[in-house]
Amino acid sequence: MAMKYQLLADRLREELVRASGLAGYKLPTEQEISRQYRLSRQTVRHALRLLEEEGLIQRRQGSGSYATGLLPGAPPRQIAVMTPFLDDYIFPAILHDVSDIFSRQGYSTAVYATGNCVSAEREILLRLLEEPVSGLLAEGAKTALPTPNAGLYQRLQQAGASVLFLHSAHSELDHIPCVADNNYGGGYQLVRYLADKGHREIAGIFKSDDMQGPQRYHGVLSALRDAGLPIRDRRFAWYGTEDRRLLEERDGRLLEDFLRDRLGNATAVICYNDEIAHRLIQALLGSGRRVPEDVAVVSFDNSYLCQLGPVPITSLSHRQRMGRAAAEQMVSLLRGAAVRSQFLEWELIIRASG
């Protein structure tokens, strides 16, 4: 014979069904349920705990019990998050935010890493077609280059999954919304800042195979042009994903080559991100150059790396949390709303490097 709390849980499940699985629907208070069904508060708490374990409700201390949107008997709802690197310094904060928002809506999160390899991206997409998910939040592999995987993203959409790009989208899939930084505007902003400080010869280091690199470079060149400053191709260096691995292994050849062959008489360098800026400052100091007296260094992301080295880094910070913005857009997609691409603005955090 079923226990009292199990019978009560059955009745509350029926109430959730009548609410059509609407996320955020609030159940009556423990006191109201106890009075309505003439059961002890302990029995009510036991029943609510059971529904919480099933993922049907979320209990918020001091506020009450809220439906997650998952209907009783429905298969678990899951959103896949695909990223190039799990150890990327900006990813943990993004994952924390998206997982928190997804869980509040009754969705679990599955994380996949491509290593920024097109082949790994393809394998993951094929797996998701075999094991359907409600949605896919994806930073595609090598988005600055043509992809053979566009058709797989489209098949996921046709299978009913909501797809949203993060940071950058494949050019072949520009109809799919993307939550990204205003990379062009960021590059433009950094040049204007350096020009206002008197710098006339400005160099840069950018990533070549992800779309953020060309976009930031475009902003830099446009600002140099508009300010009447020289644009010197030899001042700009490019690196790809495989070169990033060399940097991680503390192979200094890339930056040594930059200092020897490209820096020339430039008095400032705009870096693709804080990782490059951090390593460049070490290379500059190791070569006897002072930062910022001889060479100023600025970058993107405003991560913990900005405070880690001998010279704190001037860097662009996200005005809005990327993970939260992306998760909110995904939730809107899942609810059937029309969603447009969103580009987040930057705020410059000035420190000692430039």
ABEGO torsion letter per residue (X at the ends): XBBAAAAAAAAAAAAAAAAGGBBGBBBBBAAAAAAAAGBBAAAAAAAAAAAAAAGABBBBBGAEBBBAGBBBGBBBBBBBBBBABAABAAAAAAAAAAAAAAAAAGBBBBBBBAGGBAAAAAAAAAAAAABBBABBBBBBBGAABBBAAAAAAAAAAAAGBBBBBBGBBBAAAAABBBBBBBAAAAAAAAAAAAAAAGBABBBBBBBAABAAAAAAAAAAAAAAAAAGBBBBAAABBBBBAAAAAAAAAGBAAAAAAAAAAAAEABABBBBABAAAAAAAAAAAAAAGBBOAAABBBBBBGGBAAAAABABBBBBBBBABBAAAAAAAAAAAAAAGBBBBBBBBBBBBBBBAAX
